[in-house]
Amino acid sequence: MENNKKYILVTGGTGYIGSQTALYLLKNSEFSPVVLDIDIEKNSTKILEKLGIPVFKGNIIDGTLIKEIHNQYPFKSVMHFAAFIEAGESVNNPQKYYDNNVKNFDTFLQIIKPLGVEYFIFSSSAAVYGTYETPIEENFAKNPASPYGETKLKGEELLEKFVKENKIKAASLRYFNAAGAQEEGLLGEDHEPETHLIPRIIKASLKNEPIQIFGSDYPTRDGTCVRDYIHVTDLAKGHLLALQFIINKAEPGTHEAFNLGSGNGFSILEVVKALEETVGHELNKKFQDRRPGDPATLIASIKKAKEILGFQPEHDLKYIIKTAYSYHSK
């Protein structure tokens, strides 16, 4: 252990966004990430360990393990990604989501309470809002359309209370749709089963299978859901900017929420068209019934993140599709 290092605990750090953020922190900041994840049987684990990032297998409610990690790597900052994330699954199994995303998160906060953590970044979601026709601002009313969104909102509330009681500094980052792969192709999106649009349609195209589109009768310009897609590297950068902001400018006891998106909306059919342009031919599309818990439109207003954090997404939809396609083609 090097005592002059600034360690940061990244929970859920072998997952899609967690691993990309750990890698981004390693390459672009003074922070040394330490990863904790319940599932380390992933390709990302090998990549992170090869780069010198310690990876621990375990649950966020394992107080003994977390104290051991803290003894070895005395972290003052936490980035919390560990959660179940599928809105559709949460409708079918809300208890699973409540137990993990709320109950276990509350336990985790109590575990880190005596460890002297000063800064906390919480992985939240645009799912806390529900549906709005216009770009969503952070102060809009919260009407989650799924139990998943409800658990993320509850997580923010638990963090708010924890921050005030313990006079630490925190930010909740409400992601819109994270997508794309890291430029060198080391890390990309790979869930099993895959429910996220971009990897799902790319995998279908590579196997010459029809692309499933859920819902064609939404009140949108072409009847399909409209979403705001943000490249995962831009998202990772947003985490670092938020951490730097709370460390350097926020008052103790402060908890701020920021939207992280591109500020633009694309329909499912427009995303499919962007993939068709990348592969150079039309794809076979098959329309299905709507999925439960899917709002019609989700577009971020990123005005607050731009003004306060200096956040500016660099990558467009074309780049997102290109990097994701390159990753999955391997």
Secondary structure, 3 states (H helix, E strand, C coil): CCCCCEEEEEECCCCHHHHHHHHHHHHHCCEEEEEEECCCCCHHHHHHHHCCCCEEECCCCCHHHHHHHHHHCCCCEEEECCCCCCHHHHHHCHHHHHHHHHHHHHHHHHHHHHHCCCEEEEEEEHHHCCCCCCCECCCCCCCCCCHHHHHHHHHHHHHHHHHHHHCCEEEEEEECEEECCCCCCCCCCCCCCCCCHHHHHHHHHHCCCCEEEECCCCCCCCCCCEECEEEHHHHHHHHHHHHHHHHHCCCCCCEEEEEECCCCCEEHHHHHHHHHHHHCCCCCEEEECCCCCCCCEECECCHHHHHHHCCCCCCCHHHHHHHHHHHHHC
